[in-house]
Amino acid sequence: MVRFSAPIIAGALLVASAALANAQQGVAVSSKIDPKLAAAAKITLDSARVIALRAVPHSTVASEELEREHGRLIYSFDMKVAKREGIQEVNVNAITGKVIGVHHETAAAELQEKRAEMKAGIKDSSGITKP
C-alpha cells in the first residue's frame, strides 16, 4: 500500500484548486510574468492565484503580474467582483504565499493610476522604465 504524506496531498489539492479556478473563470487574463522574477519566486503563479481568489470570494482575476514592490517580490492580482464597481487588488508575497494587501480601487482611481503610469513611463516587471 502506498502512503502519501500530508504535504504531498496538500500540494496536490492546491494545484487542483488552481486548475479549477482557471477553468471556472473562462475569461482572458492579462498576465505580466518576467521569467527572471518567476525563477526567484518560491510560490507558483497558479498557487498565488488560488490564494488571491480565496482572499476575495466570488471574484475573477482580470490581470496578474509578478513584480518587486518596496523591495519585496509579490504577485499582484486585479480582481473583478460581480455587481461591484472597480477592482480589488490583492498582493501575495511570492516567497511566503501570504496575502500582504487587499484594497479596493474604484474605476476612476484605476484610470487615474494608469494615466500616472503612462505619464511617468511604464515600468515593466523587471523594473525597467519604458518610454
PyMOL commands that set and color helices and strands:
alter all, ss='L'
color gray80, all
select helices_A, chain A and resi 6-25+35-40+45-55+107-120
alter helices_A, ss='H'
color red, helices_A
select strands_A, chain A and resi 30-32+59-69+72-81+87-93+99-105+122-123+129-130
alter strands_A, ss='S'
color yellow, strands_A
deselect
rebuild
show_as cartoon
